[in-house]
Amino acid sequence: MQITVAQRLRIIYSISGALSYASVLDIGRLWERLFHRAHIPLAYSQGFNPHPRMQFAAALAVGYTSCYEVLDIWVSRPLDADAIIPQLRAQCPEGLSINVIESIPLDAPSPQATLRRMGYRLEMESQALDTELKNAIANLMDSSSVVFERSRKGQAKDFDMRPLILDLRYVHYQDNRHIIELTLAFHAQGSIRPEEVIQAMHIAFDRLYIQRVALVWENE
């Protein structure tokens, strides 16, 4: 078990299919097994219960797919980031795709510390007309506040989601689905989910498919 840290790597990856229904804890365990099988020399934390040094940028909700997820890992000896991509891809299960691996400074801020926005693509199966969705989006974006009730620790509290909705737009109708793009602000102390935004539009739907398409950091 290696404690020494020689390098920090940032992995950009995608999640799709059945794997989108795995919890963030399951995804973490999946990565640990993948690194072990690919012989990646992870560095471990110190203390009585050492664990691999890994850090996700933002937990992906169960049921979401994503084409842009971020995982930082610390390794005990220097590696060629490009060279290890094939050996990691060879161990990936269906639904997990590695896009890019890059070396970043050891003292770089944690991914969550500088994460500011998250982009989503929503595909909604609904009997509503496109004009109804466009009007609902316009009304929501024109509102100074959009308050909804959220339960925290068994207590119901009002929460204003409007400051966190940075952009919401209707794209088009395709394959019997309404396509919507959404950008939400990220705050570690409080955030909202795409489905909560759709609920605030008061549009009935049969199915909603959510894909995370972007993570945007400070100064980007």
TORPA-4810 file (N, C-alpha, C, O; in nm, 3 decimals):
<nodes>
NODE_1_0.085_-0.120_0.000_0.000_0.000_0.000_0.088_0.125_0.000_0.162_0.148_0.096_M
NODE_2_0.081_0.204_-0.106_0.171_0.317_-0.123_0.109_0.446_-0.068_-0.002_0.483_-0.104_Q
NODE_3_0.184_0.513_0.019_0.141_0.641_0.075_0.197_0.756_-0.007_0.133_0.861_-0.021_I
NODE_4_0.318_0.737_-0.062_0.385_0.842_-0.139_0.301_0.883_-0.259_0.245_0.799_-0.330_T
NODE_5_0.293_1.016_-0.281_0.219_1.070_-0.396_0.319_1.128_-0.495_0.398_1.216_-0.459_V
NODE_6_0.317_1.079_-0.618_0.409_1.127_-0.721_0.340_1.209_-0.828_0.404_1.291_-0.895_A
NODE_7_0.210_1.188_-0.846_0.141_1.251_-0.958_-0.011_1.253_-0.931_-0.065_1.168_-0.860_Q
NODE_8_-0.075_1.351_-0.991_-0.221_1.361_-0.984_-0.276_1.359_-1.127_-0.231_1.435_-1.213_R
NODE_9_-0.373_1.272_-1.150_-0.431_1.257_-1.283_-0.579_1.293_-1.280_-0.650_1.260_-1.185_L
NODE_10_-0.624_1.359_-1.384_-0.766_1.392_-1.398_-0.824_1.311_-1.513_-0.774_1.318_-1.626_R
NODE_11_-0.928_1.235_-1.483_-0.993_1.149_-1.582_-1.128_1.207_-1.620_-1.212_1.232_-1.534_I
NODE_12_-1.149_1.229_-1.749_-1.277_1.273_-1.801_-1.344_1.151_-1.863_-1.286_1.084_-1.949_I
NODE_13_-1.466_1.121_-1.820_-1.529_0.998_-1.864_-1.680_1.016_-1.884_-1.737_1.118_-1.845_Y
NODE_14_-1.743_0.915_-1.945_-1.886_0.917_-1.973_-1.954_0.798_-1.906_-1.894_0.693_-1.886_S
NODE_15_-2.082_0.818_-1.872_-2.165_0.714_-1.812_-2.292_0.700_-1.896_-2.356_0.799_-1.930_I
NODE_16_-2.328_0.576_-1.931_-2.448_0.554_-2.010_-2.508_0.418_-1.977_-2.451_0.340_-1.902_S
NODE_17_-2.626_0.392_-2.035_-2.689_0.261_-2.021_-2.723_0.225_-1.877_-2.753_0.311_-1.795_G
NODE_18_-2.717_0.095_-1.848_-2.754_0.045_-1.716_-2.665_0.100_-1.605_-2.707_0.109_-1.490_A
NODE_19_-2.542_0.138_-1.640_-2.450_0.190_-1.539_-2.497_0.323_-1.479_-2.454_0.362_-1.371_L
NODE_20_-2.586_0.393_-1.550_-2.638_0.520_-1.499_-2.724_0.500_-1.374_-2.753_0.596_-1.303_S
NODE_21_-2.765_0.376_-1.347_-2.847_0.349_-1.229_-2.763_0.304_-1.109_-2.819_0.267_-1.005_Y
NODE_22_-2.633_0.308_-1.122_-2.545_0.278_-1.009_-2.528_0.401_-0.921_-2.526_0.514_-0.971_A
NODE_23_-2.517_0.380_-0.792_-2.495_0.492_-0.700_-2.352_0.542_-0.711_-2.266_0.475_-0.769_S
NODE_24_-2.327_0.659_-0.654_-2.191_0.713_-0.659_-2.095_0.624_-0.581_-1.977_0.615_-0.616_V
NODE_25_-2.142_0.558_-0.476_-2.056_0.465_-0.401_-2.022_0.344_-0.486_-1.908_0.296_-0.485_L
NODE_26_-2.120_0.295_-0.560_-2.094_0.181_-0.649_-1.994_0.220_-0.759_-1.907_0.141_-0.795_D
NODE_27_-2.009_0.342_-0.812_-1.916_0.389_-0.916_-1.775_0.401_-0.859_-1.678_0.368_-0.927_I
NODE_28_-1.764_0.448_-0.735_-1.633_0.457_-0.672_-1.567_0.321_-0.657_-1.448_0.305_-0.684_G
NODE_29_-1.645_0.223_-0.614_-1.590_0.087_-0.600_-1.555_0.028_-0.736_-1.457_-0.045_-0.750_R
NODE_30_-1.635_0.061_-0.837_-1.606_0.014_-0.973_-1.471_0.068_-1.021_-1.391_-0.006_-1.078_L
NODE_31_-1.446_0.197_-0.997_-1.318_0.255_-1.038_-1.202_0.189_-0.963_-1.098_0.162_-1.022_W
NODE_32_-1.219_0.164_-0.834_-1.111_0.101_-0.758_-1.075_-0.035_-0.818_-0.957_-0.067_-0.834_E
NODE_33_-1.176_-0.115_-0.851_-1.149_-0.246_-0.911_-1.082_-0.230_-1.048_-0.992_-0.305_-1.083_R
NODE_34_-1.128_-0.132_-1.124_-1.072_-0.108_-1.257_-0.924_-0.071_-1.247_-0.842_-0.124_-1.322_L
NODE_35_-0.890_0.019_-1.154_-0.750_0.058_-1.137_-0.665_-0.061_-1.095_-0.551_-0.076_-1.139_F
NODE_36_-0.720_-0.145_-1.008_-0.645_-0.262_-0.962_-0.616_-0.356_-1.079_-0.503_-0.404_-1.095_H
NODE_37_-0.718_-0.383_-1.161_-0.699_-0.475_-1.273_-0.605_-0.418_-1.378_-0.536_-0.493_-1.447_R
NODE_38_-0.604_-0.284_-1.391_-0.517_-0.219_-1.491_-0.378_-0.190_-1.434_-0.293_-0.132_-1.503_A
NODE_39_-0.353_-0.230_-1.309_-0.222_-0.212_-1.244_-0.183_-0.064_-1.235_-0.068_-0.027_-1.260_H
NODE_40_-0.279_0.020_-1.199_-0.253_0.162_-1.176_-0.213_0.177_-1.029_-0.290_0.140_-0.941_I
NODE_41_-0.093_0.232_-1.000_-0.043_0.238_-0.862_-0.104_0.354_-0.782_-0.041_0.459_-0.766_P
NODE_42_-0.225_0.335_-0.734_-0.291_0.439_-0.657_-0.216_0.468_-0.528_-0.162_0.378_-0.464_L
NODE_43_-0.213_0.596_-0.491_-0.161_0.634_-0.359_-0.275_0.625_-0.259_-0.392_0.645_-0.294_A
NODE_44_-0.241_0.596_-0.134_-0.343_0.579_-0.030_-0.327_0.686_0.078_-0.219_0.741_0.098_Y
NODE_45_-0.438_0.714_0.146_-0.435_0.809_0.257_-0.365_0.746_0.376_-0.348_0.624_0.382_S
NODE_46_-0.326_0.829_0.471_-0.262_0.780_0.593_-0.368_0.754_0.699_-0.485_0.789_0.681_Q
NODE_47_-0.328_0.694_0.809_-0.421_0.673_0.919_-0.453_0.526_0.940_-0.393_0.437_0.879_G
NODE_48_-0.551_0.502_1.030_-0.587_0.365_1.066_-0.670_0.296_0.958_-0.674_0.173_0.952_F
NODE_49_-0.734_0.374_0.873_-0.819_0.317_0.768_-0.781_0.377_0.633_-0.857_0.457_0.578_N
NODE_50_-0.666_0.341_0.578_-0.621_0.399_0.452_-0.719_0.367_0.338_-0.774_0.257_0.331_P
NODE_51_-0.738_0.464_0.249_-0.824_0.442_0.133_-0.760_0.509_0.011_-0.684_0.604_0.027_H
NODE_52_-0.791_0.461_-0.108_-0.732_0.520_-0.229_-0.765_0.668_-0.240_-0.876_0.710_-0.209_P
NODE_53_-0.669_0.746_-0.283_-0.691_0.889_-0.298_-0.759_0.915_-0.432_-0.694_0.918_-0.537_R
NODE_54_-0.889_0.934_-0.427_-0.973_0.959_-0.543_-1.074_1.067_-0.506_-1.117_1.075_-0.391_M
NODE_55_-1.110_1.150_-0.603_-1.207_1.256_-0.574_-1.290_1.286_-0.699_-1.235_1.322_-0.804_Q
NODE_56_-1.422_1.273_-0.686_-1.513_1.308_-0.795_-1.544_1.457_-0.791_-1.546_1.519_-0.685_F
NODE_57_-1.569_1.514_-0.908_-1.602_1.656_-0.915_-1.741_1.681_-0.858_-1.759_1.772_-0.777_A
NODE_58_-1.838_1.602_-0.900_-1.976_1.618_-0.853_-2.047_1.486_-0.870_-2.040_1.424_-0.976_A
NODE_59_-2.117_1.443_-0.766_-2.189_1.316_-0.773_-2.295_1.322_-0.882_-2.367_1.421_-0.894_A
NODE_60_-2.304_1.216_-0.961_-2.405_1.206_-1.065_-2.526_1.134_-1.007_-2.514_1.023_-0.955_L
NODE_61_-2.642_1.198_-1.018_-2.764_1.139_-0.962_-2.797_1.007_-1.030_-2.771_0.990_-1.149_A
NODE_62_-2.854_0.916_-0.955_-2.894_0.786_-1.010_-2.998_0.807_-1.120_-3.095_0.880_-1.101_V
NODE_63_-2.977_0.743_-1.234_-3.068_0.756_-1.346_-3.022_0.854_-1.452_-3.075_0.854_-1.563_G
NODE_64_-2.923_0.940_-1.418_-2.869_1.033_-1.517_-2.760_0.964_-1.599_-2.685_0.882_-1.547_Y
NODE_65_-2.752_0.998_-1.727_-2.635_0.964_-1.806_-2.546_1.087_-1.810_-2.586_1.195_-1.767_T
NODE_66_-2.425_1.071_-1.860_-2.333_1.185_-1.866_-2.227_1.161_-1.972_-2.180_1.050_-1.991_S
NODE_67_-2.191_1.269_-2.040_-2.079_1.261_-2.134_-1.960_1.341_-2.082_-1.861_1.359_-2.154_C
NODE_68_-1.969_1.391_-1.956_-1.858_1.470_-1.902_-1.856_1.458_-1.750_-1.910_1.544_-1.679_Y
NODE_69_-1.793_1.353_-1.701_-1.770_1.336_-1.559_-1.621_1.348_-1.530_-1.538_1.321_-1.617_E
NODE_70_-1.588_1.389_-1.409_-1.448_1.415_-1.373_-1.411_1.340_-1.246_-1.482_1.346_-1.145_V
NODE_71_-1.298_1.270_-1.253_-1.242_1.199_-1.137_-1.094_1.229_-1.128_-1.020_1.209_-1.225_L
NODE_72_-1.050_1.278_-1.012_-0.907_1.298_-0.986_-0.855_1.180_-0.906_-0.920_1.134_-0.811_D
NODE_73_-0.737_1.130_-0.943_-0.671_1.025_-0.865_-0.526_1.066_-0.840_-0.467_1.141_-0.917_I
NODE_74_-0.471_1.015_-0.730_-0.331_1.038_-0.696_-0.259_0.904_-0.705_-0.306_0.803_-0.653_W
NODE_75_-0.143_0.904_-0.771_-0.069_0.779_-0.792_0.069_0.789_-0.728_0.122_0.897_-0.704_V
NODE_76_0.125_0.670_-0.701_0.250_0.665_-0.624_0.375_0.674_-0.710_0.486_0.689_-0.658_S
NODE_77_0.360_0.664_-0.842_0.474_0.685_-0.931_0.425_0.752_-1.059_0.310_0.735_-1.098_R
NODE_78_0.512_0.828_-1.126_0.470_0.901_-1.246_0.425_0.805_-1.357_0.485_0.700_-1.378_P
NODE_79_0.318_0.846_-1.427_0.264_0.767_-1.536_0.248_0.855_-1.660_0.231_0.976_-1.648_L
NODE_80_0.252_0.793_-1.777_0.223_0.862_-1.901_0.072_0.859_-1.919_0.014_0.753_-1.943_D
NODE_81_0.007_0.975_-1.906_-0.138_0.982_-1.907_-0.198_0.922_-2.034_-0.296_0.848_-2.028_A
NODE_82_-0.138_0.953_-2.148_-0.191_0.900_-2.275_-0.170_0.749_-2.285_-0.254_0.678_-2.340_D
NODE_83_-0.058_0.701_-2.233_-0.025_0.559_-2.247_-0.115_0.468_-2.166_-0.137_0.353_-2.204_A
NODE_84_-0.169_0.518_-2.054_-0.250_0.430_-1.969_-0.396_0.424_-2.014_-0.473_0.342_-1.965_I
NODE_85_-0.436_0.511_-2.107_-0.575_0.510_-2.152_-0.615_0.375_-2.210_-0.720_0.322_-2.172_I
NODE_86_-0.535_0.314_-2.300_-0.577_0.184_-2.355_-0.591_0.075_-2.250_-0.685_-0.005_-2.256_P
NODE_87_-0.500_0.070_-2.152_-0.509_-0.036_-2.052_-0.628_-0.016_-1.959_-0.684_-0.113_-1.909_Q
NODE_88_-0.667_0.111_-1.936_-0.787_0.136_-1.856_-0.913_0.105_-1.937_-1.007_0.045_-1.885_L
NODE_89_-0.914_0.146_-2.063_-1.031_0.118_-2.147_-1.056_-0.031_-2.160_-1.171_-0.075_-2.170_R
NODE_90_-0.950_-0.108_-2.161_-0.964_-0.254_-2.174_-1.037_-0.315_-2.054_-1.090_-0.426_-2.064_A
NODE_91_-1.040_-0.244_-1.941_-1.104_-0.296_-1.821_-1.243_-0.236_-1.798_-1.314_-0.278_-1.707_Q
NODE_92_-1.283_-0.138_-1.879_-1.409_-0.068_-1.858_-1.529_-0.157_-1.889_-1.531_-0.223_-1.993_C
NODE_93_-1.629_-0.160_-1.802_-1.752_-0.234_-1.833_-1.836_-0.154_-1.932_-1.809_-0.037_-1.959_P
NODE_94_-1.938_-0.218_-1.986_-2.028_-0.148_-2.077_-2.094_-0.032_-2.005_-2.144_-0.046_-1.893_E
NODE_95_-2.095_0.084_-2.070_-2.155_0.202_-2.010_-2.054_0.300_-1.952_-2.091_0.412_-1.918_G
NODE_96_-1.928_0.259_-1.939_-1.823_0.348_-1.889_-1.721_0.371_-2.000_-1.661_0.276_-2.050_L
NODE_97_-1.703_0.496_-2.039_-1.610_0.531_-2.147_-1.513_0.636_-2.097_-1.553_0.737_-2.039_S
NODE_98_-1.385_0.613_-2.119_-1.282_0.711_-2.082_-1.255_0.801_-2.201_-1.220_0.753_-2.309_I
NODE_99_-1.271_0.930_-2.182_-1.252_1.027_-2.290_-1.110_1.082_-2.294_-1.043_1.078_-2.397_N
NODE_100_-1.064_1.134_-2.179_-0.934_1.200_-2.172_-0.874_1.175_-2.034_-0.946_1.166_-1.935_V
NODE_101_-0.741_1.164_-2.028_-0.669_1.163_-1.901_-0.556_1.265_-1.911_-0.482_1.265_-2.009_I
NODE_102_-0.544_1.350_-1.812_-0.438_1.451_-1.813_-0.375_1.463_-1.676_-0.439_1.439_-1.573_E
NODE_103_-0.249_1.500_-1.676_-0.177_1.523_-1.550_-0.202_1.667_-1.507_-0.192_1.759_-1.588_S
NODE_104_-0.233_1.686_-1.379_-0.255_1.821_-1.327_-0.167_1.841_-1.203_-0.121_1.743_-1.145_I
NODE_105_-0.143_1.966_-1.163_-0.055_1.990_-1.047_-0.107_1.923_-0.920_-0.228_1.914_-0.898_P
NODE_106_-0.016_1.877_-0.839_-0.053_1.812_-0.715_-0.132_1.906_-0.623_-0.221_1.862_-0.551_L
NODE_107_-0.099_2.035_-0.627_-0.164_2.130_-0.538_-0.281_2.203_-0.603_-0.327_2.304_-0.552_D
NODE_108_-0.330_2.152_-0.716_-0.446_2.214_-0.780_-0.567_2.206_-0.687_-0.578_2.110_-0.610_A
NODE_109_-0.658_2.304_-0.691_-0.777_2.298_-0.605_-0.858_2.171_-0.632_-0.850_2.113_-0.741_P
NODE_110_-0.933_2.129_-0.535_-1.020_2.013_-0.554_-1.124_2.046_-0.661_-1.160_2.163_-0.677_S
NODE_111_-1.173_1.946_-0.733_-1.271_1.974_-0.838_-1.394_2.050_-0.787_-1.444_2.139_-0.854_P
NODE_112_-1.442_2.014_-0.668_-1.562_2.080_-0.615_-1.535_2.225_-0.575_-1.626_2.307_-0.579_Q
NODE_113_-1.412_2.256_-0.537_-1.381_2.389_-0.486_-1.401_2.498_-0.591_-1.438_2.610_-0.557_A
NODE_114_-1.378_2.466_-0.718_-1.388_2.567_-0.822_-1.498_2.538_-0.923_-1.510_2.610_-1.023_T
NODE_115_-1.578_2.434_-0.900_-1.690_2.405_-0.990_-1.797_2.512_-0.973_-1.839_2.541_-0.861_L
NODE_116_-1.842_2.569_-1.084_-1.938_2.679_-1.079_-2.069_2.651_-1.151_-2.174_2.697_-1.108_R
NODE_117_-2.065_2.575_-1.261_-2.188_2.551_-1.337_-2.190_2.407_-1.389_-2.086_2.344_-1.408_R
NODE_118_-2.313_2.358_-1.410_-2.332_2.225_-1.468_-2.435_2.235_-1.579_-2.542_2.295_-1.561_M
NODE_119_-2.404_2.176_-1.694_-2.493_2.181_-1.808_-2.563_2.048_-1.829_-2.504_1.942_-1.809_G
NODE_120_-2.691_2.054_-1.870_-2.770_1.933_-1.891_-2.847_1.940_-2.022_-2.882_2.047_-2.070_Y
NODE_121_-2.870_1.823_-2.080_-2.960_1.806_-2.194_-3.077_1.721_-2.145_-3.057_1.609_-2.096_R
NODE_122_-3.197_1.774_-2.158_-3.317_1.705_-2.113_-3.399_1.662_-2.234_-3.419_1.740_-2.327_L
NODE_123_-3.445_1.538_-2.231_-3.534_1.487_-2.335_-3.665_1.446_-2.267_-3.667_1.354_-2.185_E
NODE_124_-3.772_1.516_-2.303_-3.900_1.498_-2.235_-4.004_1.439_-2.330_-4.029_1.493_-2.438_M
NODE_125_-4.065_1.329_-2.287_-4.178_1.274_-2.359_-4.304_1.333_-2.296_-4.336_1.305_-2.181_E
NODE_126_-4.376_1.415_-2.374_-4.492_1.486_-2.320_-4.592_1.513_-2.431_-4.556_1.527_-2.548_S
NODE_127_-4.720_1.520_-2.393_-4.825_1.555_-2.489_-4.832_1.705_-2.510_-4.907_1.752_-2.596_Q
NODE_128_-4.757_1.781_-2.433_-4.759_1.927_-2.446_-4.702_1.971_-2.581_-4.613_1.905_-2.635_A
NODE_129_-4.753_2.081_-2.633_-4.703_2.138_-2.757_-4.574_2.214_-2.730_-4.547_2.254_-2.617_L
NODE_130_-4.494_2.233_-2.835_-4.370_2.308_-2.817_-4.398_2.451_-2.770_-4.320_2.507_-2.694_D
NODE_131_-4.509_2.509_-2.816_-4.543_2.645_-2.774_-4.571_2.651_-2.624_-4.538_2.749_-2.558_T
NODE_132_-4.632_2.545_-2.570_-4.659_2.541_-2.426_-4.529_2.537_-2.347_-4.515_2.606_-2.246_E
NODE_133_-4.433_2.457_-2.393_-4.305_2.450_-2.323_-4.230_2.582_-2.335_-4.171_2.628_-2.236_L
NODE_134_-4.230_2.643_-2.450_-4.161_2.770_-2.469_-4.220_2.877_-2.378_-4.146_2.956_-2.318_K
NODE_135_-4.353_2.880_-2.366_-4.417_2.978_-2.278_-4.385_2.950_-2.132_-4.361_3.042_-2.054_N
NODE_136_-4.383_2.821_-2.094_-4.351_2.785_-1.956_-4.208_2.824_-1.921_-4.181_2.872_-1.811_A
NODE_137_-4.117_2.803_-2.016_-3.977_2.841_-1.994_-3.965_2.992_-1.980_-3.895_3.041_-1.891_I
NODE_138_-4.032_3.066_-2.069_-4.026_3.213_-2.063_-4.080_3.265_-1.931_-4.023_3.356_-1.871_A
NODE_139_-4.192_3.207_-1.885_-4.252_3.252_-1.758_-4.158_3.225_-1.642_-4.144_3.309_-1.552_N
NODE_140_-4.094_3.108_-1.642_-4.002_3.075_-1.533_-3.881_3.168_-1.533_-3.842_3.220_-1.429_L
NODE_141_-3.823_3.190_-1.651_-3.704_3.274_-1.659_-3.734_3.421_-1.630_-3.646_3.495_-1.587_M
NODE_142_-3.858_3.463_-1.655_-3.896_3.601_-1.625_-3.931_3.622_-1.479_-3.946_3.736_-1.435_D
NODE_143_-3.946_3.514_-1.403_-3.983_3.524_-1.262_-3.864_3.569_-1.178_-3.750_3.529_-1.202_S
NODE_144_-3.892_3.652_-1.079_-3.786_3.697_-0.989_-3.753_3.592_-0.885_-3.642_3.590_-0.831_S
NODE_145_-3.848_3.503_-0.857_-3.824_3.392_-0.764_-3.913_3.274_-0.802_-4.023_3.292_-0.853_S
NODE_146_-3.862_3.156_-0.776_-3.938_3.033_-0.800_-3.921_2.948_-0.674_-3.822_2.876_-0.659_V
NODE_147_-4.017_2.958_-0.584_-4.005_2.894_-0.453_-4.074_2.759_-0.456_-4.186_2.746_-0.505_V
NODE_148_-4.006_2.659_-0.402_-4.068_2.528_-0.386_-4.031_2.474_-0.248_-3.937_2.521_-0.184_F
NODE_149_-4.105_2.374_-0.207_-4.085_2.318_-0.073_-3.991_2.199_-0.081_-4.010_2.109_-0.163_E
NODE_150_-3.892_2.199_0.004_-3.795_2.090_0.007_-3.786_2.038_0.150_-3.785_2.116_0.246_R
NODE_151_-3.779_1.907_0.163_-3.770_1.845_0.294_-3.624_1.820_0.329_-3.552_1.755_0.253_S
NODE_152_-3.582_1.871_0.443_-3.445_1.851_0.492_-3.452_1.803_0.637_-3.505_1.872_0.724_R
NODE_153_-3.396_1.685_0.662_-3.391_1.628_0.796_-3.530_1.623_0.860_-3.548_1.651_0.978_K
NODE_154_-3.628_1.586_0.776_-3.765_1.570_0.826_-3.843_1.698_0.838_-3.958_1.696_0.882_G
NODE_155_-3.783_1.811_0.799_-3.852_1.939_0.808_-3.869_1.999_0.670_-3.777_1.997_0.588_Q
NODE_156_-3.988_2.053_0.643_-4.017_2.116_0.515_-3.971_2.262_0.519_-4.005_2.337_0.611_A
NODE_157_-3.895_2.302_0.417_-3.848_2.440_0.409_-3.867_2.492_0.266_-3.855_2.418_0.169_K
NODE_158_-3.897_2.622_0.257_-3.908_2.685_0.126_-3.769_2.715_0.071_-3.680_2.756_0.144_D
NODE_159_-3.754_2.694_-0.059_-3.625_2.714_-0.125_-3.649_2.786_-0.257_-3.736_2.745_-0.334_F
NODE_160_-3.574_2.893_-0.282_-3.588_2.969_-0.407_-3.486_2.916_-0.508_-3.365_2.936_-0.492_D
NODE_161_-3.535_2.849_-0.610_-3.445_2.791_-0.708_-3.402_2.890_-0.817_-3.304_2.865_-0.888_M
NODE_162_-3.474_3.001_-0.831_-3.450_3.088_-0.945_-3.306_3.137_-0.957_-3.255_3.139_-1.069_R
NODE_163_-3.236_3.177_-0.849_-3.098_3.223_-0.865_-3.003_3.117_-0.919_-2.897_3.151_-0.972_P
NODE_164_-3.040_2.991_-0.908_-2.952_2.882_-0.951_-2.975_2.842_-1.097_-2.897_2.766_-1.154_L
NODE_165_-3.083_2.893_-1.158_-3.112_2.861_-1.298_-3.046_2.968_-1.385_-3.099_3.078_-1.399_I
NODE_166_-2.933_2.935_-1.442_-2.857_3.032_-1.521_-2.906_3.041_-1.665_-2.904_3.148_-1.725_L
NODE_167_-2.950_2.930_-1.719_-3.000_2.929_-1.857_-3.095_2.812_-1.875_-3.071_2.703_-1.824_D
NODE_168_-3.202_2.837_-1.948_-3.302_2.733_-1.977_-3.360_2.765_-2.112_-3.417_2.873_-2.132_L
NODE_169_-3.347_2.674_-2.206_-3.394_2.702_-2.341_-3.451_2.578_-2.409_-3.405_2.466_-2.388_R
NODE_170_-3.552_2.604_-2.492_-3.612_2.498_-2.573_-3.530_2.486_-2.700_-3.504_2.586_-2.767_Y
NODE_171_-3.489_2.364_-2.735_-3.404_2.343_-2.853_-3.487_2.304_-2.974_-3.494_2.377_-3.072_V
NODE_172_-3.552_2.185_-2.966_-3.637_2.141_-3.075_-3.713_2.015_-3.034_-3.696_1.963_-2.924_H
NODE_173_-3.796_1.967_-3.125_-3.871_1.844_-3.105_-3.812_1.738_-3.195_-3.802_1.757_-3.316_Y
NODE_174_-3.771_1.624_-3.136_-3.700_1.523_-3.212_-3.736_1.384_-3.161_-3.731_1.359_-3.040_Q
NODE_175_-3.773_1.295_-3.253_-3.804_1.155_-3.217_-3.906_1.148_-3.104_-3.889_1.072_-3.008_D
NODE_176_-4.012_1.227_-3.116_-4.122_1.228_-3.018_-4.079_1.277_-2.880_-4.142_1.245_-2.779_N
NODE_177_-3.971_1.353_-2.875_-3.924_1.410_-2.748_-3.893_1.557_-2.763_-3.839_1.602_-2.864_R
NODE_178_-3.928_1.633_-2.659_-3.890_1.774_-2.653_-3.747_1.781_-2.597_-3.717_1.722_-2.494_H
NODE_179_-3.661_1.855_-2.666_-3.521_1.868_-2.623_-3.502_2.005_-2.558_-3.535_2.108_-2.616_I
NODE_180_-3.450_2.003_-2.436_-3.431_2.126_-2.357_-3.288_2.129_-2.305_-3.235_2.027_-2.262_I
NODE_181_-3.226_2.246_-2.308_-3.092_2.264_-2.251_-3.103_2.348_-2.124_-3.176_2.447_-2.119_E
NODE_182_-3.029_2.307_-2.022_-3.037_2.370_-1.891_-2.898_2.388_-1.832_-2.816_2.296_-1.837_L
NODE_183_-2.872_2.505_-1.777_-2.747_2.531_-1.705_-2.780_2.574_-1.563_-2.855_2.669_-1.543_T
NODE_184_-2.724_2.504_-1.466_-2.749_2.531_-1.326_-2.621_2.574_-1.255_-2.513_2.523_-1.284_L
NODE_185_-2.635_2.668_-1.164_-2.522_2.706_-1.079_-2.496_2.595_-0.979_-2.588_2.527_-0.934_A
NODE_186_-2.369_2.576_-0.946_-2.331_2.475_-0.848_-2.290_2.543_-0.719_-2.205_2.632_-0.718_F
NODE_187_-2.352_2.501_-0.609_-2.313_2.548_-0.476_-2.310_2.428_-0.383_-2.408_2.354_-0.374_H
NODE_188_-2.199_2.409_-0.316_-2.186_2.294_-0.226_-2.290_2.299_-0.115_-2.330_2.194_-0.064_A
NODE_189_-2.335_2.419_-0.075_-2.429_2.434_0.035_-2.574_2.421_-0.009_-2.664_2.413_0.076_Q
NODE_190_-2.599_2.418_-0.137_-2.737_2.407_-0.184_-2.744_2.408_-0.335_-2.689_2.498_-0.399_G
NODE_191_-2.810_2.310_-0.392_-2.822_2.304_-0.536_-2.958_2.245_-0.571_-3.031_2.201_-0.482_S
NODE_192_-2.992_2.245_-0.698_-3.119_2.190_-0.741_-3.095_2.088_-0.851_-2.988_2.083_-0.911_I
NODE_193_-3.196_2.007_-0.876_-3.186_1.903_-0.976_-3.269_1.942_-1.098_-3.368_2.014_-1.085_R
NODE_194_-3.230_1.896_-1.216_-3.304_1.931_-1.337_-3.452_1.898_-1.330_-3.535_1.975_-1.379_P
NODE_195_-3.487_1.784_-1.270_-3.629_1.747_-1.264_-3.709_1.844_-1.179_-3.829_1.861_-1.201_E
NODE_196_-3.643_1.909_-1.081_-3.713_2.009_-1.000_-3.746_2.133_-1.084_-3.849_2.197_-1.063_E
NODE_197_-3.658_2.165_-1.176_-3.684_2.277_-1.267_-3.802_2.245_-1.357_-3.889_2.330_-1.378_V
NODE_198_-3.807_2.123_-1.410_-3.918_2.083_-1.495_-4.049_2.085_-1.417_-4.152_2.128_-1.470_I
NODE_199_-4.047_2.040_-1.294_-4.167_2.042_-1.211_-4.216_2.186_-1.190_-4.336_2.210_-1.185_Q
NODE_200_-4.123_2.279_-1.179_-4.160_2.419_-1.159_-4.224_2.480_-1.284_-4.289_2.584_-1.276_A
NODE_201_-4.206_2.416_-1.399_-4.268_2.464_-1.522_-4.414_2.422_-1.532_-4.488_2.476_-1.615_M
NODE_202_-4.456_2.326_-1.449_-4.595_2.277_-1.446_-4.639_2.222_-1.581_-4.748_2.252_-1.630_H
NODE_203_-4.552_2.142_-1.640_-4.582_2.072_-1.765_-4.584_1.922_-1.738_-4.486_1.866_-1.689_I
NODE_204_-4.695_1.857_-1.770_-4.705_1.713_-1.748_-4.619_1.639_-1.850_-4.612_1.678_-1.967_A
NODE_205_-4.553_1.532_-1.805_-4.471_1.452_-1.896_-4.480_1.305_-1.858_-4.513_1.270_-1.745_F
NODE_206_-4.451_1.220_-1.956_-4.453_1.076_-1.935_-4.316_1.023_-1.892_-4.306_0.942_-1.800_D
NODE_207_-4.213_1.069_-1.959_-4.077_1.027_-1.928_-3.984_1.146_-1.941_-4.006_1.236_-2.022_R
NODE_208_-3.879_1.145_-1.859_-3.778_1.251_-1.865_-3.641_1.186_-1.861_-3.609_1.112_-1.768_L
NODE_209_-3.560_1.213_-1.963_-3.424_1.160_-1.971_-3.327_1.275_-1.950_-3.337_1.379_-2.014_Y
NODE_210_-3.232_1.255_-1.859_-3.141_1.364_-1.821_-2.997_1.321_-1.847_-2.953_1.215_-1.802_I
NODE_211_-2.925_1.404_-1.921_-2.783_1.379_-1.947_-2.703_1.502_-1.904_-2.734_1.614_-1.943_Q
NODE_212_-2.599_1.479_-1.823_-2.509_1.590_-1.790_-2.409_1.603_-1.904_-2.346_1.506_-1.943_R
NODE_213_-2.395_1.724_-1.955_-2.311_1.746_-2.073_-2.193_1.838_-2.046_-2.104_1.848_-2.130_V
NODE_214_-2.190_1.904_-1.932_-2.078_1.997_-1.907_-2.062_2.023_-1.758_-2.159_2.031_-1.683_A
NODE_215_-1.936_2.036_-1.718_-1.898_2.088_-1.587_-1.807_2.207_-1.615_-1.710_2.195_-1.690_L
NODE_216_-1.838_2.320_-1.556_-1.764_2.443_-1.585_-1.702_2.496_-1.457_-1.770_2.516_-1.356_V
NODE_217_-1.572_2.518_-1.464_-1.500_2.565_-1.347_-1.479_2.717_-1.349_-1.500_2.784_-1.451_W
NODE_218_-1.438_2.768_-1.237_-1.409_2.910_-1.221_-1.308_2.955_-1.326_-1.212_2.883_-1.354_E
NODE_219_-1.330_3.072_-1.383_-1.242_3.133_-1.484_-1.247_3.065_-1.620_-1.167_3.097_-1.708_N
NODE_220_-1.342_2.971_-1.639_-1.358_2.912_-1.773_-1.463_2.989_-1.851_-1.491_2.955_-1.966_E
</nodes>
